[in-house]
């Protein structure tokens, strides 16, 4: 299966039998990101977390009283 990275438009081939290929076929809302873009985003997110200027909104320490 040919897939295209949503960030860098790089076209790659993945196996048709892989779970990722099945996910992309059955749920069109899911998008593909190449390994280079995925690792770049992961590294930069870790840097922002380490700097202390990163807030996760799913954090349980935020008071959700309505």
NUTORKOL-597830 format. One line per field, with one value per atom (N, C-alpha, C, O): residue number from 1; residue in one letter; atom name; x, y, z. Coordinates in pm, whole numbers, plus 50000, padded with zeros to 5 digits. Each point is the difference from the previous one (the first is absolute). Layout:
N
k [NUM, ...];
r [A, ...];
a [CA, ...];
px [X, ...];
py [Y, ...];
pz [Z, ...];
! end
This chain:
66
k [1, 1, 1, 1, 2, 2, 2, 2, 3, 3, 3, 3, 4, 4, 4, 4, 5, 5, 5, 5, 6, 6, 6, 6, 7, 7, 7, 7, 8, 8, 8, 8, 9, 9, 9, 9, 10, 10, 10, 10, 11, 11, 11, 11, 12, 12, 12, 12, 13, 13, 13, 13, 14, 14, 14, 14, 15, 15, 15, 15, 16, 16, 16, 16, 17, 17, 17, 17, 18, 18, 18, 18, 19, 19, 19, 19, 20, 20, 20, 20, 21, 21, 21, 21, 22, 22, 22, 22, 23, 23, 23, 23, 24, 24, 24, 24, 25, 25, 25, 25, 26, 26, 26, 26, 27, 27, 27, 27, 28, 28, 28, 28, 29, 29, 29, 29, 30, 30, 30, 30, 31, 31, 31, 31, 32, 32, 32, 32, 33, 33, 33, 33, 34, 34, 34, 34, 35, 35, 35, 35, 36, 36, 36, 36, 37, 37, 37, 37, 38, 38, 38, 38, 39, 39, 39, 39, 40, 40, 40, 40, 41, 41, 41, 41, 42, 42, 42, 42, 43, 43, 43, 43, 44, 44, 44, 44, 45, 45, 45, 45, 46, 46, 46, 46, 47, 47, 47, 47, 48, 48, 48, 48, 49, 49, 49, 49, 50, 50, 50, 50, 51, 51, 51, 51, 52, 52, 52, 52, 53, 53, 53, 53, 54, 54, 54, 54, 55, 55, 55, 55, 56, 56, 56, 56, 57, 57, 57, 57, 58, 58, 58, 58, 59, 59, 59, 59, 60, 60, 60, 60, 61, 61, 61, 61, 62, 62, 62, 62, 63, 63, 63, 63, 64, 64, 64, 64, 65, 65, 65, 65, 66, 66, 66, 66];
r [X, X, X, X, X, X, X, X, X, X, X, X, X, X, X, X, X, X, X, X, X, X, X, X, X, X, X, X, X, X, X, X, X, X, X, X, X, X, X, X, X, X, X, X, X, X, X, X, X, X, X, X, X, X, X, X, X, X, X, X, X, X, X, X, X, X, X, X, X, X, X, X, X, X, X, X, X, X, X, X, X, X, X, X, X, X, X, X, X, X, X, X, X, X, X, X, X, X, X, X, X, X, X, X, X, X, X, X, X, X, X, X, X, X, X, X, X, X, X, X, X, X, X, X, X, X, X, X, X, X, X, X, X, X, X, X, X, X, X, X, X, X, X, X, X, X, X, X, X, X, X, X, X, X, X, X, X, X, X, X, X, X, X, X, X, X, X, X, X, X, X, X, X, X, X, X, X, X, X, X, X, X, X, X, X, X, X, X, X, X, X, X, X, X, X, X, X, X, X, X, X, X, X, X, X, X, X, X, X, X, X, X, X, X, X, X, X, X, X, X, X, X, X, X, X, X, X, X, X, X, X, X, X, X, X, X, X, X, X, X, X, X, X, X, X, X, X, X, X, X, X, X, X, X, X, X, X, X, X, X, X, X, X, X];
a [N, CA, C, O, N, CA, C, O, N, CA, C, O, N, CA, C, O, N, CA, C, O, N, CA, C, O, N, CA, C, O, N, CA, C, O, N, CA, C, O, N, CA, C, O, N, CA, C, O, N, CA, C, O, N, CA, C, O, N, CA, C, O, N, CA, C, O, N, CA, C, O, N, CA, C, O, N, CA, C, O, N, CA, C, O, N, CA, C, O, N, CA, C, O, N, CA, C, O, N, CA, C, O, N, CA, C, O, N, CA, C, O, N, CA, C, O, N, CA, C, O, N, CA, C, O, N, CA, C, O, N, CA, C, O, N, CA, C, O, N, CA, C, O, N, CA, C, O, N, CA, C, O, N, CA, C, O, N, CA, C, O, N, CA, C, O, N, CA, C, O, N, CA, C, O, N, CA, C, O, N, CA, C, O, N, CA, C, O, N, CA, C, O, N, CA, C, O, N, CA, C, O, N, CA, C, O, N, CA, C, O, N, CA, C, O, N, CA, C, O, N, CA, C, O, N, CA, C, O, N, CA, C, O, N, CA, C, O, N, CA, C, O, N, CA, C, O, N, CA, C, O, N, CA, C, O, N, CA, C, O, N, CA, C, O, N, CA, C, O, N, CA, C, O, N, CA, C, O, N, CA, C, O, N, CA, C, O, N, CA, C, O, N, CA, C, O];
px [50085, 49915, 50090, 50097, 49869, 50075, 49933, 49878, 50201, 49948, 50082, 50115, 49824, 50065, 50000, 49896, 50218, 50013, 49924, 50010, 49913, 49920, 50084, 49954, 50166, 50083, 50099, 50010, 50062, 50106, 49967, 50081, 49802, 49954, 50091, 50004, 50070, 50086, 49913, 49918, 50099, 49922, 50082, 50115, 49824, 50066, 49908, 49881, 50177, 49922, 49997, 50102, 49780, 49987, 49932, 49931, 50088, 49940, 49848, 49946, 49986, 49854, 49942, 49887, 50187, 49950, 50028, 49957, 50113, 50037, 49879, 49906, 50095, 49888, 49982, 49887, 50223, 49991, 49926, 49918, 50110, 49932, 49851, 49917, 50049, 49859, 49930, 49887, 50180, 49942, 49976, 49897, 50199, 49987, 49891, 49932, 50051, 49896, 49861, 49908, 50075, 49867, 49953, 49880, 50212, 49962, 50071, 50113, 49824, 50066, 50041, 50083, 49862, 50037, 50144, 50063, 49989, 50137, 50097, 49977, 50130, 50099, 50134, 50024, 50063, 50132, 50107, 49999, 50093, 50118, 50123, 50007, 50091, 50121, 50079, 49974, 50120, 50077, 50083, 50014, 50040, 50081, 49916, 50043, 49839, 49912, 49950, 49992, 49974, 49951, 50105, 49969, 50156, 50106, 50034, 50032, 49960, 50026, 49896, 50036, 49838, 49894, 50016, 49982, 50051, 50018, 50114, 49986, 50127, 50116, 49969, 50036, 49899, 49970, 49896, 50006, 49901, 49902, 50069, 49970, 50122, 50075, 50082, 50012, 50044, 50075, 49909, 50038, 49841, 49907, 49952, 49983, 49996, 49961, 50109, 49972, 50153, 50113, 50019, 50051, 49908, 50019, 49901, 50024, 49865, 49901, 49892, 49908, 50100, 49901, 49897, 49939, 50042, 49910, 49890, 50028, 49848, 49887, 49921, 49957, 50023, 49913, 49862, 49984, 49917, 49866, 49925, 49888, 50170, 49942, 50058, 49975, 50100, 50064, 49895, 49908, 50103, 49901, 50016, 49913, 50196, 50020, 49917, 49987, 49959, 49915, 49864, 49942, 50008, 49873, 49886, 49984, 49935, 49891, 49864, 49904, 50085, 49872, 49913, 50046, 49830, 49905, 49900, 49910];
py [49883, 50117, 50123, 50008, 50087, 50126, 50100, 50016, 50051, 50100, 50127, 49997, 50114, 50130, 50068, 50008, 50041, 50070, 50133, 50072, 49958, 50122, 50125, 50110, 49877, 50117, 50030, 50114, 49785, 50025, 49950, 50017, 49922, 49948, 49893, 49982, 49949, 49890, 49876, 49967, 49965, 49881, 49877, 49986, 49924, 49877, 49882, 50017, 49865, 49877, 49928, 49989, 49962, 49916, 49871, 49996, 49899, 49871, 50008, 50064, 49872, 50000, 49928, 50029, 49878, 49920, 50063, 49947, 50163, 50060, 50064, 50042, 49964, 50063, 50147, 50051, 50018, 50140, 50014, 50091, 49821, 50005, 49974, 50065, 49841, 49970, 50120, 50033, 50032, 50117, 50113, 50067, 49953, 50106, 49969, 50091, 49782, 49963, 50012, 50051, 49902, 49992, 50129, 50021, 50066, 50125, 50115, 50033, 50027, 50104, 50124, 50077, 49944, 50117, 49990, 50102, 49776, 49981, 50040, 49971, 50092, 50045, 49934, 49950, 50051, 49936, 50106, 50103, 49870, 50083, 49912, 49894, 50149, 49920, 49998, 50080, 49830, 49983, 50124, 50034, 50033, 50120, 50111, 50064, 49960, 50105, 49961, 50084, 49791, 49953, 50017, 50046, 49917, 50014, 50147, 50038, 50046, 50143, 50062, 50078, 49890, 50054, 49948, 50075, 49797, 49941, 50069, 50033, 49988, 50063, 50144, 50041, 50034, 50140, 50009, 50092, 49815, 49998, 49970, 50062, 49843, 49968, 50120, 50024, 50053, 50120, 50103, 50063, 49956, 50096, 49954, 50082, 49789, 49947, 50026, 50036, 49944, 50019, 50147, 50031, 50061, 50143, 50052, 50104, 49825, 50044, 50089, 50039, 49994, 50084, 49919, 50051, 49826, 49911, 49955, 49951, 50067, 49960, 49894, 50022, 49863, 49899, 50024, 50007, 50004, 50031, 49878, 50013, 49871, 49880, 49971, 49894, 50197, 49984, 50001, 50082, 49828, 49992, 50110, 50016, 50060, 50107, 50124, 50087, 49922, 50114, 49979, 49892, 50211, 49990, 50009, 50101, 49791, 49994, 50017, 49932, 50156, 50021, 50090, 50102, 49859, 50077, 50060, 50070];
pz [50000, 50000, 50000, 50075, 49841, 49995, 50091, 49997, 50085, 50093, 49986, 49957, 50080, 49987, 50136, 50066, 49976, 50127, 49991, 49901, 50204, 49998, 50021, 49967, 50087, 50027, 49888, 49954, 50001, 49902, 49860, 49909, 50071, 49870, 49941, 49878, 50208, 49956, 49980, 50085, 49802, 49969, 50036, 49959, 50119, 50044, 49972, 49975, 50031, 49986, 50134, 50068, 49969, 50118, 49958, 49898, 50179, 49967, 50010, 50091, 49816, 49999, 50121, 50042, 50014, 50112, 50136, 50102, 49901, 50129, 50068, 49932, 50201, 50071, 49963, 49999, 49971, 49960, 49868, 49984, 49921, 49871, 50017, 49936, 50150, 50025, 50064, 49963, 50131, 50065, 49900, 50004, 49907, 49901, 49897, 49952, 50015, 49904, 50060, 49936, 50185, 50062, 50064, 50015, 50022, 50064, 49928, 50035, 49867, 49920, 50078, 49952, 50167, 50078, 50052, 50027, 49987, 50047, 49889, 49882, 50155, 49903, 50029, 50109, 49791, 50011, 50017, 49932, 50159, 50019, 49988, 50062, 49858, 49984, 50131, 50090, 49919, 50123, 50033, 50117, 49781, 50024, 50062, 50096, 49850, 50054, 50139, 50090, 49927, 50130, 50108, 50110, 49861, 50100, 50026, 50112, 49783, 50018, 50092, 50089, 49892, 50086, 50142, 50097, 49916, 50133, 50075, 50118, 49814, 50064, 50042, 50111, 49804, 50033, 50112, 50082, 49921, 50109, 50132, 50102, 49897, 50123, 50046, 50120, 49786, 50037, 50066, 50099, 49847, 50058, 50137, 50090, 49927, 50131, 50103, 50114, 49845, 50091, 50036, 50108, 49803, 50027, 50104, 50062, 49957, 50097, 49940, 50071, 49802, 49935, 49923, 49906, 50130, 49929, 50094, 50109, 49849, 50083, 49925, 49887, 50176, 49942, 50058, 50122, 49795, 50045, 50051, 50049, 49941, 50057, 50137, 50057, 49996, 50129, 50110, 49997, 50099, 50107, 50103, 50086, 49909, 50098, 49968, 50085, 49794, 49966, 50062, 49989, 50076, 50069, 49899, 49931, 50060, 49903, 50066, 49963, 50132, 50065, 49914, 49950, 50034, 49918, 50091, 49954];
! end
